[in-house]
Amino acid sequence: MAQGQTAVKERQDLEIKKPKRYQVLLHNDDVTPMEFVVYILQSEFRHSVDSAVEIMLTIHNSSKGIAGIYPKDIAETKAKKVNSLAHRAGYPLLTQIEPHQGE
């Protein structure tokens, strides 16, 4: 086999993997208004009103809920931004990321 053919074969054997995805979680607290959580879900995660209300109710009833699923760098950026917005508004809303298990 010629040298050029070997290089092509090796490239074909490489498998391209999707980046690991992370879920952005919002945690329930007794201070942050439900309206603020809905606002965050709409403005930062681009949910519709109905979807945002449904996620907010999940957070309220289950102590946390998934706001979105993204590659790690985007999830980290969104979590930091939401934590900052909540802090500036005077709310203790906690946002964290964790590996998404659904893939």
C-alpha positions in Angstrom: 0.0 0.0 0.0 1.4 3.5 -0.9 2.0 6.0 1.8 -0.8 8.3 0.7 -3.3 5.4 0.9 -2.4 4.7 4.5 -3.0 8.3 5.6 -6.5 8.2 4.0 -7.3 4.9 5.7 -6.3 6.2 9.1 -8.4 9.3 8.8 -11.4 7.2 7.9 -11.1 5.2 11.1 -11.3 8.2 13.3 -14.6 8.6 14.9 -16.0 12.1 15.5 -17.7 12.3 18.9 -20.3 14.9 19.9 -19.2 17.1 22.8 -20.6 16.0 26.2 -23.6 18.0 27.1 -24.6 19.5 30.5 -27.9 20.4 31.9 -28.4 23.7 33.5 -30.4 23.2 36.8 -32.4 25.9 38.6 -33.0 25.2 42.3 -36.1 26.1 44.3 -35.9 28.5 47.2 -38.4 30.3 49.4 -37.6 33.8 48.3 -37.2 34.0 44.5 -40.6 34.9 43.0 -42.1 32.4 40.5 -42.5 35.3 38.0 -38.7 36.0 38.1 -38.0 32.3 37.4 -40.4 32.4 34.4 -38.7 35.6 33.2 -35.3 33.9 33.4 -36.5 30.8 31.6 -37.9 33.0 28.8 -35.1 35.5 28.5 -32.0 33.4 29.0 -33.2 29.9 27.9 -35.7 31.0 25.2 -38.6 29.0 26.5 -42.2 29.9 25.5 -44.5 31.2 28.3 -46.2 27.8 28.6 -42.9 25.9 28.7 -41.4 28.4 31.2 -44.4 28.0 33.5 -44.2 24.3 33.3 -40.5 24.2 34.2 -41.0 26.7 37.0 -43.7 24.5 38.5 -41.4 21.5 38.3 -38.7 23.5 40.1 -41.3 24.6 42.7 -42.6 21.1 43.3 -39.5 19.0 42.9 -36.9 21.4 44.3 -35.0 21.7 41.0 -35.6 21.6 37.2 -33.7 21.5 34.0 -33.7 24.9 32.2 -31.7 23.7 29.2 -29.1 21.3 27.9 -25.9 22.6 26.2 -22.2 21.9 25.6 -20.2 22.6 28.8 -18.9 26.1 28.0 -22.4 27.4 27.1 -24.0 25.7 30.1 -21.4 27.3 32.4 -21.9 30.7 30.8 -25.7 30.5 31.2 -25.4 29.4 34.8 -23.1 32.2 35.7 -25.3 34.8 34.0 -28.4 33.6 35.7 -26.7 33.6 39.1 -25.5 37.1 38.4 -28.9 38.3 37.3 -30.6 36.8 40.4 -28.0 38.3 42.7 -28.4 41.7 41.2 -32.2 41.4 41.6 -31.7 40.5 45.3 -32.8 36.8 44.9 -30.9 33.7 46.1 -31.9 31.7 43.0 -29.2 29.0 42.5 -28.2 27.7 39.1 -25.8 24.8 38.6 -24.7 22.5 35.8 -24.2 18.8 35.8 -23.5 16.2 33.1 -26.6 15.3 31.1 -27.4 11.6 31.5 -29.9 11.3 28.6 -27.4 10.7 25.8 
